[in-house]
Amino acid sequence: MEERQNAKAWLARFRDIIVAYMGNRAPDPFMEWFRHKDSRGFFADDFERVLAILIDARFDQMTTAEKALENTKMAVEANCLKKAIEPDKLPLLIPRQYFTAEGWTESFIMALPNLHTIARRIVAQKSWNANDLIDLMLHEIRARYLGVKTTRLAVRWLHELVPSLDINMTTYEIPIDRLVYRVSCRLGLIDPNTDKYSGRRSIADVKIQTLVKRLLPDRPWFFDEPMWSSGRKAVNGGHCYPRNPNCKGCIFESICPKRFLDSDPAKLGMETKPIRGLPKKRYAPISRKPQAPTITQKQAEFAKFVEELKKKGTKGEEWREKIKQWRREHSKSR
């Protein structure tokens, strides 16, 4: 009886830490930009609202939220909310990890028609279960590089930013990646020796999803961010590294049993397979179309400028200001 009471008290503290984190975290750059634009009547209708969310969610992978938003702004300025566009109408995008600017720009242009189709389907139905929305984007209408995590991010934003959509978030499932899995093991929520993860409905997935629905039935998406943010690299503000984590300052430090500190539990317990559609090697995908998109001189200059910023180690606010300055200086040549 005492053990059960202790476990119940521990889970209550765990839940309180998650809720406090979500209440105190810095505002998301995209959500701030979206609300600012929407309050001024920028979006013509729900279709444009939904499409803007899909675009930014797709960009928000293996990069910072700020860089993803810069790409979204460039896409919006190029009239992507209205129609599919030609390659020479869009400046080269800021690349995510393992992509060149040319490759990331090309992949977005190829994905845009399906993003339009997804947005139309979402707006036409209005009422959704969260999991049905996820299945729509992952299985029924696939857009290049709109994957598991970015799809679930899009569903969260659709729920929070488009009130005319009725989305039942109680069916929302947490995306399990190496960060979430590792932190869950260190906290003792799962055991990598017995609770293997190999995708949806695997043992670890079922245990984590069940726990989330128990602790946060009305706000299951709250669970995700505190977990993966704790598991990031030190340079990105994380603590729970694959080996020898730095527990000091971690939000879970006061309750963590600190299991598997000398090894990476994700390496032991995650049985992952390559995601269909991703390149096998870490370079930009080569278009199989007969004619590759043409890269304009201005796009090439922007790509060179971005590479120079990366070499200099430019980050954060300085990065954003440099990008904005470049776009202002070159806007007349559009």
C-alpha positions as CSV (number, residue, x, y, z in Angstrom):
1,M,0.0,0.0,0.0
2,E,2.8,2.4,0.9
3,E,4.6,1.7,-2.3
4,R,1.5,2.4,-4.3
5,Q,1.0,5.7,-2.5
6,N,4.7,6.7,-3.1
7,A,4.3,5.8,-6.8
8,K,1.1,7.9,-7.0
9,A,2.8,10.9,-5.3
10,W,5.8,10.6,-7.6
11,L,3.6,10.7,-10.7
12,A,1.7,13.7,-9.3
13,R,5.0,15.5,-8.9
14,F,6.1,14.4,-12.4
15,R,2.9,15.8,-13.8
16,D,3.3,19.1,-11.9
17,I,6.8,19.6,-13.3
18,I,5.5,19.0,-16.9
19,V,2.6,21.4,-16.5
20,A,4.9,24.1,-14.9
21,Y,7.4,23.8,-17.7
22,M,4.7,24.2,-20.4
23,G,3.3,27.2,-18.5
24,N,6.7,29.0,-18.2
25,R,8.4,28.1,-21.5
26,A,9.3,30.8,-24.0
27,P,6.6,31.5,-26.6
28,D,7.0,29.6,-29.9
29,P,8.3,32.0,-32.6
30,F,5.8,30.6,-35.2
31,M,2.8,30.8,-32.9
32,E,3.6,34.4,-32.1
33,W,4.1,35.3,-35.8
34,F,0.9,33.4,-36.8
35,R,-1.3,35.1,-34.1
36,H,0.2,38.5,-35.0
37,K,-0.7,38.0,-38.7
38,D,-4.1,36.5,-38.0
39,S,-5.1,39.4,-35.7
40,R,-4.5,41.8,-38.6
41,G,-6.6,39.8,-41.1
42,F,-3.5,38.6,-43.1
43,F,-5.0,35.1,-43.8
44,A,-7.9,35.1,-46.3
45,D,-9.6,32.0,-44.8
46,D,-9.1,28.8,-42.8
47,F,-7.4,27.2,-45.8
48,E,-4.5,29.7,-45.7
49,R,-4.3,29.4,-41.9
50,V,-4.1,25.6,-42.1
51,L,-1.6,25.7,-45.0
52,A,0.7,28.1,-43.2
53,I,0.8,25.8,-40.2
54,L,1.6,22.8,-42.4
55,I,4.4,24.7,-44.1
56,D,6.1,25.8,-40.9
57,A,5.7,22.4,-39.2
58,R,7.4,20.8,-42.2
59,F,10.3,23.2,-42.0
60,D,10.6,22.7,-38.3
61,Q,12.9,19.7,-38.3
62,M,16.7,19.3,-37.7
63,T,16.9,23.1,-37.4
64,T,15.8,25.8,-35.0
65,A,12.3,27.2,-34.8
66,E,13.6,30.6,-35.8
67,K,15.2,29.3,-39.0
68,A,12.0,27.3,-39.8
69,L,10.0,30.5,-39.4
70,E,12.3,32.5,-41.8
71,N,11.7,29.8,-44.4
72,T,7.9,30.1,-43.8
73,K,8.0,33.8,-44.2
74,M,9.9,33.4,-47.5
75,A,7.3,30.9,-48.7
76,V,4.4,33.1,-47.7
77,E,6.0,36.1,-49.5
78,A,6.4,34.0,-52.6
79,N,2.6,33.5,-52.6
80,C,2.8,29.8,-51.6
81,L,-0.5,30.1,-49.7
82,K,-2.3,30.8,-53.0
83,K,-0.9,28.3,-55.4
84,A,2.1,26.0,-56.2
85,I,5.0,28.1,-57.5
86,E,7.8,27.8,-60.0
87,P,11.4,27.3,-58.6
88,D,12.6,30.7,-59.7
89,K,9.9,32.5,-57.7
90,L,11.2,31.2,-54.3
91,P,14.5,32.4,-52.8
92,L,16.8,29.6,-51.6
93,L,15.6,28.4,-48.2
94,I,17.8,28.1,-45.1
95,P,18.7,24.4,-45.2
96,R,18.1,21.9,-42.4
97,Q,20.8,19.5,-41.3
98,Y,22.1,17.1,-44.0
99,F,20.6,19.2,-46.8
100,T,22.0,21.9,-49.1
101,A,19.9,25.1,-49.6
102,E,19.2,23.9,-53.2
103,G,18.0,20.4,-52.1
104,W,15.8,21.8,-49.2
105,T,14.2,24.3,-51.6
106,E,13.6,21.7,-54.3
107,S,12.0,19.3,-51.8
108,F,9.6,22.0,-50.5
109,I,8.5,22.9,-54.0
110,M,7.8,19.3,-54.8
111,A,5.9,18.9,-51.5
112,L,3.8,22.0,-51.8
113,P,1.0,20.6,-54.1
114,N,0.3,17.8,-51.6
115,L,0.4,20.3,-48.7
116,H,-2.4,22.2,-50.5
117,T,-4.4,19.0,-50.9
118,I,-4.0,18.2,-47.2
119,A,-5.1,21.7,-46.2
120,R,-8.2,21.5,-48.4
121,R,-9.2,18.1,-46.9
122,I,-8.7,19.4,-43.3
123,V,-10.8,22.5,-43.9
124,A,-13.6,20.6,-45.7
125,Q,-14.2,18.2,-42.8
126,K,-13.8,20.6,-39.9
127,S,-14.3,18.0,-37.2
128,W,-11.4,15.5,-36.5
129,N,-9.9,13.1,-34.1
130,A,-6.2,13.9,-33.7
131,N,-5.1,10.4,-34.8
132,D,-7.3,10.6,-37.9
133,L,-5.5,13.9,-38.8
134,I,-2.1,12.2,-38.2
135,D,-3.1,9.2,-40.4
136,L,-4.3,11.6,-43.2
137,M,-0.9,13.3,-43.3
138,L,1.3,10.2,-42.8
139,H,-0.5,7.6,-44.9
140,E,-3.3,9.0,-47.0
141,I,-1.8,12.1,-48.6
142,R,2.0,12.1,-48.1
143,A,4.0,15.3,-48.5
144,R,7.8,14.9,-48.8
145,Y,9.5,15.2,-45.4
146,L,6.3,15.8,-43.5
147,G,7.2,13.1,-41.0
148,V,5.9,11.7,-37.7
149,K,7.2,14.5,-35.4
150,T,6.3,17.4,-37.8
151,T,2.9,15.9,-38.4
152,R,2.1,15.8,-34.7
153,L,3.5,19.3,-34.3
154,A,1.1,20.4,-37.0
155,V,-1.9,18.8,-35.3
156,R,-1.0,20.6,-32.0
157,W,-0.8,24.0,-33.8
158,L,-4.1,23.3,-35.7
159,H,-5.8,22.7,-32.4
160,E,-4.3,25.8,-30.7
161,L,-4.4,28.3,-33.6
162,V,-7.5,27.5,-35.7
163,P,-10.5,27.6,-33.3
164,S,-13.0,26.8,-36.1
165,L,-11.5,23.3,-36.4
166,D,-13.0,20.8,-33.8
167,I,-10.1,18.5,-33.0
168,N,-10.5,15.8,-30.4
169,M,-7.0,15.9,-28.8
170,T,-7.7,13.1,-26.3
171,T,-6.6,10.6,-29.1
172,Y,-3.3,12.5,-29.7
173,E,-0.3,10.2,-29.4
174,I,3.2,11.3,-28.3
175,P,5.9,10.9,-30.9
176,I,8.6,8.6,-29.4
177,D,12.1,9.5,-30.6
178,R,15.5,8.7,-29.0
179,L,15.3,11.7,-26.7
180,V,11.9,10.9,-25.3
181,Y,12.8,7.2,-25.0
182,R,16.1,8.0,-23.2
183,V,14.6,10.4,-20.7
184,S,11.7,8.0,-20.0
185,C,14.1,5.2,-19.2
186,R,16.3,7.4,-16.9
187,L,13.1,8.4,-15.1
188,G,12.1,4.8,-14.6
189,L,8.9,5.1,-16.7
190,I,10.1,2.2,-19.0
191,D,12.9,-0.3,-18.9
192,P,15.1,-0.6,-22.1
193,N,15.8,-4.3,-21.3
194,T,12.1,-5.3,-21.6
195,D,10.2,-2.3,-23.0
196,K,11.5,-2.2,-26.6
197,Y,10.4,0.4,-29.1
198,S,10.0,-0.5,-32.7
199,G,7.2,1.9,-33.7
200,R,3.5,2.4,-33.0
201,R,1.9,-0.2,-30.8
202,S,5.3,-1.7,-29.6
203,I,5.7,-2.3,-25.9
204,A,7.4,1.0,-25.0
205,D,5.0,3.0,-27.2
206,V,1.9,1.4,-25.5
207,K,3.3,2.0,-22.0
208,I,4.2,5.7,-22.7
209,Q,0.9,6.5,-24.5
210,T,-1.1,4.9,-21.7
211,L,0.8,6.8,-19.0
212,V,0.3,10.1,-20.9
213,K,-3.5,9.6,-21.2
214,R,-3.6,8.8,-17.5
215,L,-1.6,11.9,-16.4
216,L,-2.7,14.4,-19.0
217,P,-6.0,13.3,-20.5
218,D,-7.0,16.7,-21.8
219,R,-3.6,17.9,-22.8
220,P,-1.5,14.9,-23.8
221,W,0.8,17.0,-26.1
222,F,2.2,18.6,-22.9
223,F,4.3,15.5,-22.3
224,D,6.4,15.7,-25.4
225,E,8.4,19.0,-25.2
226,P,9.7,18.7,-21.6
227,M,11.0,15.2,-22.4
228,W,12.8,15.8,-25.6
229,S,14.1,19.2,-24.5
230,S,15.7,17.5,-21.5
231,G,17.4,15.0,-23.8
232,R,19.0,17.4,-26.2
233,K,22.7,18.2,-26.5
234,A,24.2,20.7,-24.0
235,V,24.6,23.3,-26.7
236,N,20.8,23.2,-27.2
237,G,20.1,23.4,-23.4
238,G,19.6,19.7,-22.7
239,H,20.9,17.6,-19.8
240,C,20.1,14.0,-20.4
241,Y,22.8,13.1,-22.8
242,P,23.3,9.5,-24.2
243,R,26.1,9.0,-21.6
244,N,27.1,10.7,-18.4
245,P,24.2,13.2,-18.3
246,N,24.5,16.5,-16.5
247,C,21.7,16.2,-14.0
248,K,22.3,19.6,-12.4
249,G,19.7,22.0,-13.5
250,C,17.5,19.4,-15.2
251,I,13.8,20.0,-14.6
252,F,13.4,16.4,-13.4
253,E,16.5,16.4,-11.1
254,S,14.5,16.4,-7.9
255,I,12.5,13.3,-8.7
256,C,14.7,11.3,-11.2
257,P,16.0,7.9,-10.0
258,K,18.9,8.4,-12.4
259,R,18.8,5.0,-14.1
260,F,21.1,3.9,-16.9
261,L,23.6,6.8,-16.5
262,D,26.6,4.9,-17.9
263,S,25.0,3.8,-21.1
264,D,22.4,5.1,-23.6
265,P,19.1,3.3,-23.0
266,A,17.8,4.4,-26.4
267,K,20.7,2.5,-28.0
268,L,19.7,-0.6,-26.1
269,G,15.9,-0.4,-26.3
270,M,15.0,1.2,-29.6
271,E,14.6,-1.1,-32.6
272,T,14.2,1.5,-35.3
273,K,13.9,1.0,-39.1
274,P,14.7,3.5,-41.8
275,I,11.7,5.8,-42.5
276,R,10.4,5.3,-46.0
277,G,11.2,8.2,-48.3
278,L,14.3,9.5,-46.4
279,P,17.7,9.4,-48.2
280,K,19.9,6.5,-47.2
281,K,23.0,8.8,-47.1
282,R,23.3,12.2,-45.6
283,Y,23.1,14.4,-48.6
284,A,20.4,16.3,-50.4
285,P,18.1,14.1,-52.5
286,I,18.6,14.3,-56.3
287,S,15.5,15.0,-58.2
288,R,14.4,12.1,-60.6
289,K,12.4,14.5,-62.7
290,P,13.6,14.9,-66.3
291,Q,14.3,18.6,-65.7
292,A,15.7,19.8,-62.4
293,P,14.5,23.2,-61.0
294,T,16.7,26.0,-62.2
295,I,18.7,27.9,-59.5
296,T,18.7,31.6,-60.2
297,Q,21.8,33.8,-59.6
298,K,20.0,35.4,-56.6
299,Q,19.3,32.0,-55.1
300,A,22.9,31.0,-55.5
301,E,24.0,34.2,-53.8
302,F,21.7,33.6,-50.9
303,A,23.0,30.0,-50.5
304,K,26.6,31.4,-50.4
305,F,25.6,34.0,-47.9
306,V,24.0,31.3,-45.6
307,E,27.1,29.1,-45.8
308,E,29.2,32.1,-44.8
309,L,27.0,32.7,-41.7
310,K,27.3,29.0,-40.7
311,K,31.1,29.1,-41.0
312,K,31.2,32.2,-38.8
313,G,29.1,30.5,-36.2
314,T,26.4,33.1,-36.4
315,K,23.3,32.1,-34.4
316,G,20.1,33.3,-32.7
317,E,19.1,36.9,-33.0
318,E,22.2,37.9,-35.0
319,W,21.4,35.1,-37.5
320,R,17.8,36.5,-37.9
321,E,19.0,40.1,-38.3
322,K,21.6,39.1,-40.9
323,I,19.0,37.2,-43.0
324,K,16.5,40.1,-42.8
325,Q,19.2,42.6,-43.8
326,W,20.2,40.4,-46.8
327,R,16.6,40.1,-47.9
328,R,16.0,43.9,-47.6
329,E,19.2,44.7,-49.5
330,H,18.3,42.3,-52.3
331,S,14.5,42.9,-52.5
332,K,14.8,45.4,-55.3
333,S,16.4,42.8,-57.5
334,R,13.4,40.4,-57.2
